[in-house]
Amino acid sequence: MQTKTIDNEIALYLTFLDKDEKESILGVIKSFLKSKNKENDRVSIEQYNNELDEAVERIKNGVHLTQEEVENQSGKW
């Protein structure tokens, strides 16, 4: 189906909906766009590598939790 035809059909069907139904449809459309934008929010390889370097540095400096510490903390959630 061509985009123009789809747009016209959507516009036609919208006229049959009440306010609450239109708000619901609007929410669905916004959620589609939000998830589409998140896909485009990928970090650059440089940022990814910098984050890895920072994490390695924290580990070298002893700023980390052991597996046992994580298990103990998660048991308190």
N, C-alpha and C positions, 0 to 999 in steps of 0.2 A: 504494500500500500504506500502511496506517495506521501511525503511529509505534509504537503498542503491539504490533502484529503484527510489525513489523521488530525491535523489541527482543526479543520472545519468540523469534523465529527465530534471531537472533544468539546469544541465551543457549543455545538448543538446540544450535546448531552448535559452540559453544565446548566443549561437553562431549565432543565427538569429537576434540578437538585435544590433542596432548601439550604439555608445559611449554614446549619451545622454540618451537613453533608459536604458542602463546598469547603468549609474549613478543614474537614477531614482529608479531602482530596489535596488541598493545599499543603497539609502536613506531609502527605506521602510524597508529593513533588519535591518539597524542601529536603526530605530525607534522602531522596535519590540524588539530588544535587550535592548535598553535604558529603555523602559517601563517594561521589565522583571526585569532588575536590580533594578529599583525603588521599585518594590514589595519586594525585598530582603533587602531594606534599612530601614526596620522598626526599630524604637527605642526600646531599652530594657525597661522593666517595671521599672527598677531603674531610667533610664533617664526620663521616663515619669513622675514618681512620683516626681523626683527632680524638673522638670519643673513646675509641679503643686504647689509644695511647694514654689518655687520662685514667682509664680504668686500670691499666697495667701499672701505672705509677702509684695509684692508690693501693693496689695489692702489695707492691714492693715496699710501701711505707707502712704496711700493716693495717691499713684502713679497710677492713673487710670482716665479714662474719664467716665463721666455720659452718659446715653442714649441721653440726650438733647445735650451734647457737640458733640457726635458722629454724631447726625443728623445735627447739624449746620455745622460741618466740611464737611460731605459728600455732603451737598448742594452746597459747593464751588468747587466741583470736576468738 
